[in-house]
């Protein structure tokens, strides 16, 4: 019998691509399919079974032949990184106090692992959210994250998650880099989930927190969420605290509708369309001189259902007010059934939240003031924020966002899942997984898909349906298939390709 050196063989589906491994052993390779439809890389030193089934190789012909090594997985390493800067037209401009957008400008990060598994992550770089700048993105990727990616080695999902969780949140100068971190983390999670044939929801138990098991199939508790210690509970403070603490009526929260800062006629029309779609929860952008008229139009459009609690209304100022403006507006709106006001003061003015909370009955939600875990600790110490708005692309990805929710729940802070304007289905799929793994999310935003942007980058977009519900993901990784042709269609420049 002729013999050859053992080879490192990769089995993907039905195609076999042998690669020389450089060993001097005297046996031909044999490929064993470890699990159906999952790529497995193994080194075997058994003779090729010419007439036997490939998953049941015959024993070596000579008694001194070494036994085959069946379950020796090859370490997954990063072989290629591709950054896609995109620009996708929006169906209508979206305006709020911090910006106005007619185009969605996501960055899609593509990571390929040894063995062929490819994963995708997404982020939106907004300097008024995380302080990051699009023109510094490539430098941060090269200086901070590429060294980590070059050292990445994983023979299973647990080993991969430990390294992914250790990705930095700051750049070489100590500045926040959570936006880029989110893209790198999601791309690695997606690629490793596909490489090892595991859904990302398997990570729910990795955090070691019993309340944070998968929420799928579990009915919510009829009792309201634990009231934060700084949320008033007596009836004289109005309906805001009661609405904010009310538990959702389904295992997964329904997605909310978000209304742009437009004129009163557009606000009424937008709410009418969203109610026809069956949405129950709404968020209105405020932060300019037309706030009073816009709010009254929204309250009138929602009507009695707002008082009865069937519908809810939140406000988002995007840090547009100073302390005096915030006090003036919140006092005037004290009698309205507003669930909460998001980011009433700009980032950096957290010391003034306590004084603001003392003079208003409307609960306050932190957004731009909540970027890192250190920001959360500061807000806990100040005791002014009644709720957190957790956004994956703002807070560094899926793993840091889950950890923020765990800490908020432990301290009795209400939390919601937010989004950035113009997210594609890559981030929407990650947000959907967040809702599966984190129970007790009060509100959810995102999955707007073709309702907001002209096109998407996946073959089957993730988008809300009737009542603000979405279908649960299936398959490994993020559960979506990115279409490379669509990436090329919306790319504003040639992609930046880095071969490791």
N, C-alpha and C positions, 0 to 999 in steps of 0.2 A: 504494500500500500504506500502510495506517495504521501508525503507530509509537507506541510508548509508552516510558516510562522503563524501564531495566533493573531487574530485581527480584532479590532474594536468594531463591532457591528451595530448599526442603528436600525431598528425596525420601526417603521412608521406606516401603519396600514398594511398594505401588501407589498410595498417596495422595500428592497434591502439595499443599503449603501455601505459596503465594507470599507473600512479605513484602517490602514496599517497602524499597529500599535507599537511596533519596534521590539517585540519580545523574541527570544530565541527558542522557545518551547517547540516541540515537534509534533504538533497536532493541528488539524484544520479547524476552522471556526464553525460554530453552530449557533443559530439564532433561535431563541425561545420567546414566544409571545407571552409576556408576563400577565397582561390583562388586555381584554379585547378593546380595540380602538384607542389604545394608549401607547405612546412611544416609550420604549424601554431600551436602554443601552446597557449591554452586559458583555463581559469577556468570558468566552467559553474555550476550553481546551480539550474538547471531545472531538472525535472524528466525525465528519459529515455523514448523517444517516441517509444513505442513498435511497433505501427502499422502506424506510420507516417514517412514521408521522413526525413532522418537524417539532411538535411540542413534546414528543416522547423519544428522545434520542437513545439509540442503543448503547450498550456499555462498550467501553474500549475493548479492542480485540486482544490486547496483551495484558497479562495480569499486573504488570508494573506501570501501566499507564495511569497518569493522574486523573482523579475524578473531575468531572466538569464543575465549574463554578457558576451556579445558576443565578444567584441573586446579588451580584456585585454591581450596584448602579454606578454609573459614571457621574462625577460631580457636574452639576449644571453651572456653567459660567456664562457671563455676558460676552457676546461676540460682536454685537453691533448696536449702536445707538443712533437713532434718527430723530431729528427735531423738525416738525412741520409747523411753520407759522401760517395760519389760515385767516381768511376774511370772508365771512358769510353774510350776505345781505339779510337784513331783518324785514319782515313784512310791513312793519310800521316803526317809526322811531320810538324809542322808550326813553322817557325823561324822569330824572329825579334830582334832588338838590345838589348832588355831587357831580353829575355828568348827564349828557344826553348822547344816545347811541343810535346810529342807523345801520351799523354793521357789528356783527359778532366777531371778535378777534381772538379765538382760542389758539393755544399752542398745544399740539398733539405730540406726545413723546412716544416713540416706538422703540422697544427693546427686544432684541433677539437673543435667545439663549443657545448654548451649544446643544445640538439635537434638533434645532429648527423651530422650537416653540417661540411665538411672537406675542408680546403683550403691548397694550396701549394705555397711556395715561393722558390726562387733559388738565390744563390749568388756564386761568385768565389772569394776567398780570395787571393789577390796578394799583397805582402808587398811593391812592387815597384809602386803600384797604389794608395792604400789607407793607407799603413803602417800597416795594420792588419796582424796577423799571424794565420795560421790554428791551431796551438797548443794552442792558447789563446781563441779560438772561444767559447768553452763550458763555460769557466769562465765568459766571457763577457755576454753570454746568461743568465747565472744564476744570475749574480750580477746586471746587468743593465736592461735587458728586462723582465725577469720573474716577478719581482715585478709589472711592468706595466701590464703584461698579467693577473696576479692574480686580479688586480683591474678593469679589462676591463668589462664594462657593457654597453649593447646597446639594445635598443628596436626598432631600425630602422637604415637604412643606414646613415642618417645625423649624428646621435649620434655616430655611429661607426667611421665615417670619422674624426670627431673632435678629437677623442682619438687617432686614427692612425696617424693623422698629428702631434700630440704632442710627438711621439716617439723620444727618444734622438738620437743625432748623434755622441755622444762621450761616452767613457767608464768611469769607476769610477776614472781613473787617468787623464782624460781630453784628452785622445788620440782619434783619429778619429775611429769611428765604423760604417761608412756609409755602408760598405759591408754587415755586419750582419743586420743592420737596414733594408736594402732592402729586405732581405729574410723574416724578420718578417712582414714588411709592406705588401708585396705581398701576403703572406699567409693569413693575416687577411682580406685584401681586397677580396681575392678569397672566403674565408669562409663566410664572411658577405654578399657578393654578392649572394652566393648560398642560405644562410639562409633566406634572404629577397627577393629572386627572382628578383634581379636587376642587369643589366649589369654595369660594371665599367665605361663605357662611360657616365653614368648618372652623374658622378662626374664633367663633363666639366663645368657645370654651378656653381659648388660649389666654384670655384675660383673667381667668380664675375667679370670676365674680358670678355667684349663683343667680342674682337677679337678671343677668345679662345673657341668658340663654336665648336661643332663637325664639322669636315671638310668633312664628308661623303656626297657625292652628290653635293658638291659645286665646281664649276670650279675655277681654280686659276686666279688671276688677270694677265692681260697681261703685266702690268708694272713690272719692276724688284723690288726686295726687296729694302727697303730703305738702302742706302749706309751708313755704319758706318762712323762716322766723321774722323776716322783715316785710312780709306781705300782710296787710291788715285783714283780719277775719271778721270783724264786727260789721253789721249791716249798714252802719252810718257812713261807711267809706264807699258806698256805691257798689256797682256790679263788676268792676274790673277784676278784682281779686278772685271773685267767685268764678268768672268766666275763665280766667287763666288757670285755675286749679281744676276745672272740670275735666274728667277723664274722657278720652275719645271713645266712641261707641263701636269700635271695631278693633281687631288685633293690630292692624296696620292703620295709621292715621291717613285720612284722605288728604289729597293735595289741595292747597289753597290757590285762589286766584289773586294775582298782584295787579293793581291798577296804577298806571303811570300818572305822573303829576301833570294832568291835562285840564282843559276847561271843564265846566260842570256838565255840559251836554255830552262830552266824550266819556266822562266818568259814569254817567247814568247809562249810556249805551253799553259800555264795557261790562258793568255789573249785570245788566239784563242778559247779555250773551252768556256770561259765566253762569248765571242762575239757570238758563235754559240747558246748559251742559250738566247741571246738577251739582255745581260746587256749593259748599256750605260756608267755607271760611274765606275771608277776604283781607287783603292788606292794601292800604292806600298810602301812596307816597305823598308826603307833605314837606314843608320847609321853604315856602316862599310866601309873598303877601296874599296869595289867593287861598290860603289854607282854610279859612273859615267857610267860604263858599263851596270849596271842593268837599269838605267834610259834611256839610249840610246836605249836599247833593247825594253823597254816598249813603247817609243815614236815611234820607227820604226814599232812595231806591231800594234799600233793604227792608224798610217798613217795619211792620209789627214783628216779623221773624227775628229781627235783631233784639227786640225786647224779650221775646220768649226764649231766646237762646238757640233757636234752630240754626241761625246764622251768627257768625262772629265777625268783628271788625277790629283790625289792628292798624296802627299808624307807624310810619317809618320816616323819620326826619333826616336820616343820613348825616347826623352831626351838624345840621345847618343852623341851629339856634345857639345863642349865648344864654347865660343863665337867666337874664331878665326876660328875653323873648320866650324862653321855655316856660317860666313861671306864669307869664301872662296868658299864653295859650292854654296851658293845662288847667288853669283856674277856670277859664271860660268853658272848657269842655268837660268839667268835672261831672256834670249831670248826665252825660251821654254814656251809653253802654259800650265803652271802648275796652277791649281786652288788655291792651298794653300799648305803650309808645316805645318804639325801637330807636336807640341811639339819639336821644334828644340833644346831647351836647357832643362837641367834637372829641376825637381821641386826644388824650392828654389832659382833659378836664375832669378826670374821674374823681378828684377830690371834692368837686362841687355836686356830685350826684347825691350825696347824703343830704345836703341842704335842700336840694330839689325834691327829694323823696319826702322830706318832712312837710312840704307845703302842697302836696298833691295826693289825691286818692287813686290816681291811675298808675298801675304797675309799670315799671321801667325795665326794658330789655336791652342788654348789651350786645353790640354787634362789632363795629369797628374797634371798640375798646377791648375786644376779646379775640386775640390772635394766637397767643402762645399760652402754655400752661402757667407761665409766670404772670401773665395778665389775669388769668383766672384766679390765682392766689391773691393778687392785689384786690380784685373785685370782692372776693370772699372777705377779706380783712375790712374793707370799707363798708360792706353790708348794705349797699345801696341798690344793686341790681336784683330784681325779682326773677329774671329769666335770662337765659343765654340763647343767642342765635348762633348755632354751630353750622359752619359752611365748610365742606371738604376742601375746596380749593383755597380757602382762606386759612384754615387751621392746620394745614400740613398733610392732609390726606385722611384716609379711612381710620388708621390706627390711632393717631392723636385725637381725632374727633370722637371716637368711641371712649377713649380715656377721659376726655373732657366731660362726656355725658355721665360716665360712671361717677366722677367726682361731684358733678352737679347734683346727681340723684342722692348721693350720700349726704350732701349738705342741705338737701331740701329745696334746691333751685329748679324751677321749671325750665325745660329746654325744648328747642324746636330745631328742625333741619331746614336750613336756608339754602339759597343758591345764588350764583352770580348771573347777571343778565346775559343771555345768549349761550348758555351751556348746550353742548351737543349731547348725544345719547351716551357717550363714554362716561361723562360725569353723572348723567342721570342714572345710568346703571349702577354706578358706585353708590349714589344716594339711596337707591332702592335697596341695595344690600345693607346699608346702614340701618334702614328702617326694619329690616328683617332681624338684625342682630341686637338692636337696642329697643327694648320696650319702654313705654311711658313717654314717647315723643309726643308733645302736645300738638304741634302744627308741623306741616311739611310743605316745602316749596320746591319747584323744579319740575322736570319731565314735561316741559311745555313744547318741546320739539317743533313740529311744523306749524304750531299755532303762533310761534314767535319768529322763527328763522325760516328762510326760504328753502334751505336744504340741510341735510345731515350727512354724517360721515360713516354711518353704519347701514347694513343692508336692511335691517328691520328696526326702525327707530323705536326708542323707548318714549312713550307719550301717554299722558293721562287720558282716561276714557270717561265714561259717564260717572258722575258723582265724585270725580277726582281720584278714581282708583286706577291702579296700574297692574299689569300682569307681573307675576313673580318671575325672576330670571331662572333659566335652566342652563345646565352645562357648566363646564369648569371655567375658572377665571371670572371675569366680570359678566359673562353670559351674553356678550354682544359680538358680532362679527364686523370688524371695520373693513370698509371697501377702499382699497388703495386708489382706485380710479377717482373716487370722490375726494380723497385727500389731494390728489394732483389737480383736480378741478378747482378747488378753493384755495390752493396754496398761493400766497402772494409772492414768494420767491422760491428758488430751488431749495429742497430740504437740505439740512445740514447733517451729513452722514459721518459718523465716527466709527471706525473699525478698531476693535480692541484686540 
